[in-house]
Amino acid sequence: MKNTRKAILQDIQKLSELFDQYRVFYHKDSDISSAEKFLKERIENEDSEIFVAENEGKLVGFVQLYPLFSSTRMKRYWLLNDLYVNENHRGKGFSKELIEEAKELAKFTDAAGILLETGKSNDIGNKLYPACGFEIYDEVNFYEWTNADN
């Protein structure tokens, strides 16, 4: 049974609560009103694709993907930037269903693939992603420059 679908503007309030839980999980301060504004902008501007998981009419998880492009492949990639399932609903397959939605999006848009990163200490993610067909790519170094003004 499919428990996932594309997020719509009517989901913003409940999606914002999940998104806030996700941010708090990553040690950010709770800010539901900013989460609501951020997600509303993503959906209205079509900056990202967001899919939600439902259980008994309640949103329990989401995945958010951003478009990227590969110049060498001359194709789109999707960055799986956010994946979260409420702690009370983990272990029930919702993460895998959300990842399958992401894969379907990649196929539908003729993308080269999906990229993601997760922490080396994320034991659950580091088991989940290979189980869903992702391969660790260690042929490059990943660097980050952070704007100190933000």
C-alpha positions in Angstrom: 0.0 0.0 0.0 1.4 3.4 -1.0 1.5 5.9 1.8 3.4 8.6 0.0 2.4 11.5 -2.3 3.6 14.9 -3.5 3.3 17.7 -0.9 0.7 20.4 -1.6 0.2 23.9 -0.1 -2.5 22.5 2.1 0.1 20.4 3.8 2.3 23.3 4.9 1.1 23.6 8.5 1.7 19.9 9.4 4.7 19.6 7.1 6.3 22.6 8.9 5.9 20.7 12.2 7.8 17.7 10.8 10.4 20.0 9.2 10.9 21.7 12.5 11.4 18.3 14.2 13.9 17.5 11.5 15.8 20.7 12.1 15.8 20.2 15.9 17.2 16.6 15.3 20.1 18.4 13.5 20.6 20.7 16.6 18.9 23.8 15.1 16.6 26.0 17.2 12.9 25.3 16.8 11.2 27.8 14.5 7.9 26.6 13.1 6.9 30.0 11.5 10.2 30.2 9.6 9.9 26.6 8.6 6.4 27.3 7.3 7.6 30.3 5.3 10.6 28.4 3.9 8.5 25.4 2.8 5.8 27.6 1.3 8.4 29.4 -0.8 9.9 26.1 -2.0 6.5 24.8 -3.1 5.3 28.1 -4.6 8.5 28.8 -6.5 8.9 25.1 -7.5 12.5 25.2 -6.1 12.3 21.7 -4.8 10.2 18.6 -4.9 8.7 17.5 -1.6 7.0 14.2 -1.0 5.2 13.3 2.3 4.4 10.0 4.0 1.0 9.6 5.6 -0.3 7.1 8.2 -3.9 7.1 9.2 -4.4 10.6 7.6 -1.5 12.1 9.5 1.8 13.3 8.0 4.6 11.2 9.5 7.6 11.9 7.2 8.9 13.8 4.2 11.7 13.9 1.6 12.9 17.0 -0.1 14.9 17.1 -3.3 16.6 20.0 -5.1 17.6 20.0 -8.8 21.2 20.0 -9.8 22.9 19.6 -13.1 25.9 17.7 -14.3 27.8 19.5 -17.1 29.8 16.4 -18.0 26.7 14.3 -18.3 24.5 17.1 -19.6 21.7 15.9 -17.4 19.8 16.8 -14.3 20.7 15.2 -10.9 18.5 15.4 -7.8 20.0 16.2 -4.4 18.2 14.3 -1.7 18.7 17.0 0.9 16.2 16.1 3.6 14.7 12.8 4.7 12.8 12.6 7.9 10.3 10.3 9.6 8.8 11.1 13.0 10.4 9.0 15.6 7.0 7.3 16.5 6.7 6.0 13.0 10.2 4.8 12.2 10.9 1.2 11.3 7.6 0.9 9.4 9.0 1.4 5.9 8.1 5.1 5.4 11.7 6.1 4.7 12.0 3.4 2.0 8.7 4.6 0.4 9.9 8.2 0.4 13.2 7.1 -1.3 11.2 5.2 -3.9 9.2 8.4 -4.6 12.6 10.1 -5.1 13.7 7.4 -7.5 10.5 7.7 -9.5 11.0 11.5 -9.7 14.5 10.9 -11.1 13.2 8.4 -13.7 10.3 10.7 -14.6 12.6 13.7 -15.2 15.2 11.6 -17.0 17.8 12.5 -14.4 21.2 10.9 -14.2 20.6 10.0 -10.6 20.2 11.1 -7.0 23.0 12.4 -4.8 22.9 12.6 -1.0 25.2 12.9 1.9 24.9 11.7 5.4 27.1 11.8 8.5 29.5 8.9 9.0 27.9 8.5 12.4 24.4 8.2 11.0 24.1 4.4 11.5 20.5 4.2 10.4 21.1 6.2 7.2 24.3 4.3 6.4 22.3 1.1 6.4 19.2 2.5 4.8 20.7 4.1 1.7 22.7 1.0 0.5 19.6 -1.1 1.2 17.7 1.2 -1.2 20.3 0.8 -4.0 22.6 3.8 -3.2 26.4 3.2 -3.5 28.9 5.1 -1.5 31.0 7.3 -3.8 34.5 7.8 -2.3 36.3 8.8 -5.5 36.1 12.5 -4.7 36.7 14.8 -1.7 33.7 16.7 -0.6 34.5 20.3 0.4 32.3 23.1 1.9 32.8 26.8 2.1 30.6 28.5 4.7 29.6 32.1 4.5 30.5 33.5 7.9 27.9 36.2 7.4 25.0 33.8 7.5 
